[in-house]
Amino acid sequence: MQRKTFALIDGDQLKENVEQIKNKYPDYQYYIGVVKNNAYHHGIKSILNLIEGGINYLAVSSLEEVLQIRKYHSSIPILCLEPIPLEFIDDVLNANITLTVESLEYLENLLKIDLYTNLKVHLKIDSGMHRLGLTSKEECEEAVKKLKKHSKIKLEGIYSHFATLGITDPHWDHQVASFLEITSKIDLKEIPIVHFGRSATLVEHPKLSFCNGIRLGIVMYGFSQSRKDNPGFRSRLRILKRKYLQKKNQCSITFLENDLHLKTAFSLYSSIMSVRKVTKGDVVGYNTFVVKEDGYIYTLPIGYADGVTQSFKEVSIDHQRYPIVSDAMDMIMIFGKDRKPIGTQVEIFGEDISISEVCRNLNQNAYHLLNQISNRVVRVHKTKNEKEEIYY
Ligand SMILES: Cc1ncc(COP(=O)(O)O)c(C=O)c1O
């Protein structure tokens, strides 16, 4: 690794997270790991750790993502959450992909194809997100009837997706009601896998009795969304507001707390590439920082092309914080009063500066932050048995 900037991925932690989730929520048959965008940018090797933890189905966004995963995992079932254009049907069959059927038009085109081998499909229901899926009970009934008649296509699953957490608004309840209405003319029990929830709805809501599958995304990567971890004033205020809105909107019961003790598995490091002495009044970088007291500017080989900007605010060296005073496409500069040697490791986030803290500084959520750390950053995948550098 020439550029001393890397994301350290803790594979053992990912495995442990899934084990904990399964222990706490043991009533599902299918734990579908959402591993799109290279497992939320943790890297392809992380998928093995998630499977070791108990994930028994995967979900991704595209054919290309499945093909990548198939190089390592030939037999685990993989659902593509977006409809794959049917001109790629041969690739779908070769890679043994479970297709999402999200409209009657798509289904009719699929039925016209002379399939050379069996194909599994999941029907997607639009229960209120208005993004993908069948929208009425007539459409749903017709789709199921047509699929039942086909000898090579197996209707293996049916699913929908929650648009909100449903903790202060009535949308979660509306979506459940809408799903049951749209599927009211078919027998859900005849379909082997029924899945609806995602990470937040798993921990916030009771299990839906008609579901035997759950799609796990951000929670596997260490984000448990428990409200009790933060005892501060703002948090208490938020809880009061939540209780008030729940009552006002007549939301069904939700859980304020969960005792998952998950940890994030993604840390980001860079190192000091250059150092210079500066004195009060010097202007640093693209004129972004005027030095207020004598000290040192340290330049790190990480910039906004890697997903890191001045808005991250601080970095940590040997458990001490240093402000980021300037950024550019490939480098950031930090200021310190003590002299540090070239090569000193710098934590961008990880042990000392949590991902949640950076998210607060950036005013964005963990999904955005994880996915913005670009592929240029080498992933160093580590477990207790091995360490491997992964380049894209
Ligand atoms: C259809 C679908 N299901 C599940 C997930 C996983 O969501 P989460 O990370 O909130 O668990 C996603 C994430 O984007 C999704 O699009």
The ligand as a Gaussian input file, in Angstrom:
#p B3LYP/6-31G(d) Opt

LIG

0 1
 C      -35.453000      -3.132000      -0.419000
 C      -34.496000      -2.955000       0.716000
 N      -34.550000      -3.813000       1.745000
 C      -33.718000      -3.714000       2.798000
 C      -32.772000      -2.721000       2.858000
 C      -31.890000      -2.641000       4.063000
 O      -32.202000      -1.515000       4.817000
 P      -31.524000      -1.288000       6.237000
 O      -30.090000      -1.023000       5.985000
 O      -32.232000      -0.088000       6.763000
 O      -31.737000      -2.513000       7.033000
 C      -32.665000      -1.796000       1.813000
 C      -31.654000      -0.762000       1.901000
 O      -31.457000       0.109000       1.151000
 C      -33.562000      -1.913000       0.711000
 O      -33.529000      -1.061000      -0.310000

